[in-house]
Amino acid sequence: MSEFDLAVIGSGPGGYRAAVLATLRGLKVAIVEKAQWGGCCLNRGCVPKKDWHHSAKLIAASRDFAQRGISGTLTPDFAAAWQHQKRIVATVRDSYVDYMKRLGIAAFEGHARLSGPHSITVGGHTLNARNIIIATGSSPFVPPEFATSERILTSDDLFDRQPPPGRRIAIIGGGVIATEFAFILAMLGHDIEWFASGKPLARSRFSGPALKLLEQTLARFDLKPQAKRAIALHTRPDHVELEFSDGARTEVDWTLLATGRKPHTIDLGLEAVGVNLDRNGFIQTNAHLETSLPHIYAIGDVANPGMTANYALADASLAVENIISPRSVERENAAVPEVIYSAIELARIGSTEDEAEDAEFEPALGFAAFETNPRALGQDGHDGFVRLIADLDSGRLLGGEIVGDEAGELIHGLARKVGKDKALFELAHTFYNHPARSEELLNASETLAAKWGLMRQIFTE
């Protein structure tokens, strides 16, 4: 029997971050993984997806290469792209595992199950821990009317094994996974048939202007979901037949189900020790990420409906801090960026206008477009904007949104500024590289202040 200060179940971004940070803070830590080290994000999620997205953006940009004095065309090779992401994943995974070894984190492979309030069984091992973090992530949600097969894939399947041959793909879904892969797979040489109940990201927290620009950019690549509901998928020897609610049928080479994800809580022994789930299957936690047993924490997809690596990483830091200093910090989902990687990048942080009004703030908007930004023009990437939301009375930054190339990087310019009265002052008094896309953060803050009479707040302490 082994004794630890902390045992972590799951090695995805949240679990790995928690184990590393707790070790750096002086705790004796064990981590358990039943599959591949690094979890979904590394092996079949954000890491390989962003590798493909970079390739997709290069191919998309090549349409304008001639006017830059670059001749020739780029031809996608999907089989080579699939192998490339596998090499990237393997490199990162090796680095993860090596770092854990160098830190002295005890690593166990196998299915973990809570056998008591402070104990975990893994194969023939029993781990005792003063604190436990459950970071088991999520798995694809497959609607009951469908079933996966060698030609009907989830996004996990897409990276676990080489997809079947054929250029014509059906994508089912209108959320993040569908919106990202419709563009990525199209640029990597596929003909996309996209089916969804509404417009892309219709249920997201992105603004109307952001979603409109996304829709327009997708349309440039002939990507627009058809408002048709598939009710059955039939796998044939060399194709998939889709049957729709209106009686129509179509055939494709293979199908990607982008129908969401569900928290992974199967056979963890949660019920036996009294860890409660909510009606949607997420582990219930309080603001400190404690479950119904205060020494057991749950983080990431298994407990956070945001279900992104960004939330998992934020949760990990918070849980470790609360283990070291009990109930010292609370979850701040508003401080965590949300980013979409599609035909155009979308990033946001903080509150929306409606959320600000519900919280009894009076939202004031500041806007700056990339269409005249020298850096954006020089990169043929002038679509998009920076959009800030502040409180009219105090000047406090309530939220921000960036749409365009490198939005996922630029959003960090607003990180830890949301909720601060001095945020606009800090943005306006930062010295920027020129020319740079980030200068639009300055322009948006000054535009907001000038429009809404907040110049005093940003130019005087």
Secondary structure as GFF3:
##gff-version 3
##sequence-region A 1 461
A	DSSP	beta_strand	2	9	.	.	.	ID=ss1
A	DSSP	alpha_helix	13	24	.	.	.	ID=ss2
A	DSSP	beta_strand	29	33	.	.	.	ID=ss3
A	DSSP	alpha_helix	39	44	.	.	.	ID=ss4
A	DSSP	alpha_helix	46	61	.	.	.	ID=ss5
A	DSSP	three_ten_helix	62	64	.	.	.	ID=ss6
A	DSSP	three_ten_helix	66	68	.	.	.	ID=ss7
A	DSSP	alpha_helix	78	103	.	.	.	ID=ss8
A	DSSP	beta_strand	106	109	.	.	.	ID=ss9
A	DSSP	beta_strand	112	116	.	.	.	ID=ss10
A	DSSP	beta_strand	119	122	.	.	.	ID=ss11
A	DSSP	beta_strand	125	134	.	.	.	ID=ss12
A	DSSP	beta_strand	138	140	.	.	.	ID=ss13
A	DSSP	beta_strand	152	154	.	.	.	ID=ss14
A	DSSP	alpha_helix	155	160	.	.	.	ID=ss15
A	DSSP	beta_strand	168	172	.	.	.	ID=ss16
A	DSSP	alpha_helix	176	187	.	.	.	ID=ss17
A	DSSP	beta_strand	191	195	.	.	.	ID=ss18
A	DSSP	alpha_helix	208	220	.	.	.	ID=ss19
A	DSSP	beta_strand	230	235	.	.	.	ID=ss20
A	DSSP	beta_strand	240	244	.	.	.	ID=ss21
A	DSSP	beta_strand	249	252	.	.	.	ID=ss22
A	DSSP	beta_strand	254	257	.	.	.	ID=ss23
A	DSSP	beta_strand	261	263	.	.	.	ID=ss24
A	DSSP	alpha_helix	270	273	.	.	.	ID=ss25
A	DSSP	beta_strand	296	298	.	.	.	ID=ss26
A	DSSP	three_ten_helix	300	302	.	.	.	ID=ss27
A	DSSP	alpha_helix	309	324	.	.	.	ID=ss28
A	DSSP	three_ten_helix	333	335	.	.	.	ID=ss29
A	DSSP	beta_strand	338	341	.	.	.	ID=ss30
A	DSSP	beta_strand	345	350	.	.	.	ID=ss31
A	DSSP	alpha_helix	353	358	.	.	.	ID=ss32
A	DSSP	beta_strand	363	369	.	.	.	ID=ss33
A	DSSP	alpha_helix	374	378	.	.	.	ID=ss34
A	DSSP	beta_strand	385	391	.	.	.	ID=ss35
A	DSSP	beta_strand	397	403	.	.	.	ID=ss36
A	DSSP	alpha_helix	407	410	.	.	.	ID=ss37
A	DSSP	three_ten_helix	411	414	.	.	.	ID=ss38
A	DSSP	alpha_helix	423	428	.	.	.	ID=ss39
A	DSSP	alpha_helix	439	452	.	.	.	ID=ss40
A	DSSP	alpha_helix	455	459	.	.	.	ID=ss41
###
